[in-house]
């Protein structure tokens, strides 16, 4: 294997770990309404399992509400049931036309639990990044035994470390942003005082 192939493989694996982390972070409710909380909720839509957004219009009219308007009124009950069964921690309110989900304010304790959860997700991603770097380093050592010049192999190992540092920085930024979102979200009606 050549340097470019090994580094591309490591880079692709690291990017996948970051993409997966970002996806997971989107699913963590930070007290602010987001259609992403419904990402994992599947509903039976005329015999097929589809995400809620495949059977209804999902909007966020304000910071605390998710509004679901099925394209077919017969879907109200199945969507409501799917939300209840999914254990996303929200109770649907069905008025016969739409389903409303109200995001409860986060307690300090719940915020801390969510921060713990996102840190755990980030740690899993961090392990994936390190594994990708380790595999790249091993691939360079193997390539050197098979004839790759030593300086090229060592340079490849250095490049692998630089990739790890680059992706780790992206991971830290994503984690920091999510933690801040969890710890500082203010519901409408509560003004945050700006520090001078």
N, C-alpha and C positions, 0 to 999 in steps of 0.2 A: 504493500500500500504506500502511496506517496503522501507527502506532507499535507497537500491541499485536501485530499480525501479524508484524512484523519481529522484535520481541523474542522472541515465542513460537517462531518458527522458529529463531532463534539458540540459545535455551535448549534446544529439543528436540535440535538437532544436538550441542550440548555434552553433554547428558545421554547421548546415544547413544555419544559418544566415551568417556565415563566408564564406562558399562555395558560397552563392549567391552574397555576396559582391565581392569576388574575380572574379567571372564570370562577374559582372557588370564592374569592374575595367579593365578587359581585353578588354572590348568593347570601352573603352575611348581611343581615338587616342591621343597619346602624340607626334605627329609630326614624329613618327617613323613607318615605314611600318610594318604591322603585319596582317597575314591572319584573325586574330580574328575580325577585323573590319567588316568582311563579315558574322559573326556568325548569325545575325538576318535576313540576306537577303535570301528570299526563291524564287526559280525559278520553273516554270512549266516544269517538265522533263517527257515527254511522259505521261501526265495526272496526275502526282503526284507532290505535292509540296515538293521540297527537298532543302537543303541548297546548295549554290553555289558549295561547295566542294564535293557535291554528283553528280555534273554534269560536273565537270572540275577539272583539276589539278591547285592548287593555290600555287604559289611560291613567294618568296621575293628575287629577284636577287640582290637588294641593299637596303640601309636604307630608300630610298625614293619611292620605286616602289613595287607594287603588280602586279604580272603577272598571268592572268587567261587563261588557255588553255583548252577549252571545248573538251571533248572526241569525241563529234559529232559536226561538224562545223555548223549544223543547230541550235545549241544552242547559237551561238554568240549573235544574236539579243535578244532572251529571257533573257539571262544573263545580257546583257547591259541594257535592259529595267528594269529588276528587281533592278539593282544597282541604276539607276536614280530614280525609284519610291520609293526606300527605304529611301531616304533623309539622307544618311550617310555623305553627304557633299563632295563626291568625284565624279569627272566627268570621266566616262570611255572613253578610246580612243581605238576604234576597228579598227584593220588593216586588217581584213578579215581572220586572223589566230588566233590572240590572243586579249585579252582585257588587256590594261595596265591602272593601276590606279596610278597616281602620287600624293604622299602625299605633300600638300603644307607646306611650313615652317610656324611654329606657330608665330603669333604676340604676343607681351607681353600681350595685352588685352585678346587674345584668351587663352593664358596659364592660366591667372587669372580666366577666366570663367570655364576652365576645372578643376582647383583646387577647385573652388566653387562646381562644379558638383560632384567631387569625395568626397568632405567633406559631401555633402548632402547624398550621397549613404552610407557613413560610419555612419552618424548619424542615418539613418534608421536601419542599422544593429545593432548599439549600443542600440537602443530602443528595438529591438528584443531580444538582449542579456539580457537586464534588465527585460523584460517581462518574459523570461524563468526563471530567478532567482526568480522574484516575485511569479510566479506560483509554483515554487518548495517550497519556504518558506510557502506559503499558504497550500500546500499539507502536509508539515510537521506539521503545526498547526492543520490541520484537523486530521491527523493520530494520533496526541497526544490526541485529544479529543476522538478518537476511541480506545485508549489504548496503544499507543506507549509510552514508558518511556520518561519522559521529557528530560533527558540528551541526549538520542538518537535523539530526535526531534531537540534540540538545536544544537547538533553536525551536524545534517543534514543541518540546516540553515547555519552554518559556512562553511560547505563543498560547499553549493550552492554559497556563496559569493566568495569562492576560485575559483570555476569554472568561475564565472563572471570575476574575475580578470585575470585569465589565458587567457580566450577568448578575453577580452578587450585588453590585451597586443598583441595578434595575430592581432587583428583589427588595433591597432595603428601602428604596424610594416608594415602591408599591405598598410595602408593609407600613411604613411611616405615615403615608397618606391615609390608609385605611384606619390605622389606630387613631389618628387625629380626627377623622370623620366620626368614629365611634364615640370618642371622648368629648367632642365639642359641639355635636349637633344640638341646635336649639329649636324647639318647635315654634311655629308661628305664634306670635303673641308675647313671646319672651325675647326681649332685645338683648343682644350681647353687648356688653359695654366694651367699647374700644379702648385698648390700652394706649396711653399717650406715646 
